[in-house]
Amino acid sequence: MDEAPQASAAEKISTVLAGWLPEHVFLNQQVDELERLAIRGEADAVVKALCEMVPTFRPMGWLTPKSLPKAPNGKVLPLSLPMTLNPT
């Protein structure tokens, strides 16, 4: 995606202009599909669709209360990112 910096009214601040924007109809279709997948609870498919829609999107991980790592005493351990824990 081509982007071009442009000066703003504020000194030392630039804005970025997108080189292209997706067609409105196509973008709406993609968002509708995301909604359908989310409503059906298909989390992996939602993430895959987001990665296709936004090439720079990178999920940080899947965390749920049951999937958080725990110490033998039952306390939740601190996390180190990135990590991938898929919900069960």
FENSUL-V992458 format. One record per helix or strand. SS is the DSSP state (h for helix, s for strand). FROM is the first residue (numbers start at 1). TO is the last residue. Records with the same first field share a line. If there is no record, write none. Layout:
BEGIN
SS->FROM-TO ; FROM-TO
END
This chain:
BEGIN
s->3-7 ; 14-18 ; 70-70 ; 76-76
h->24-39 ; 43-53
END
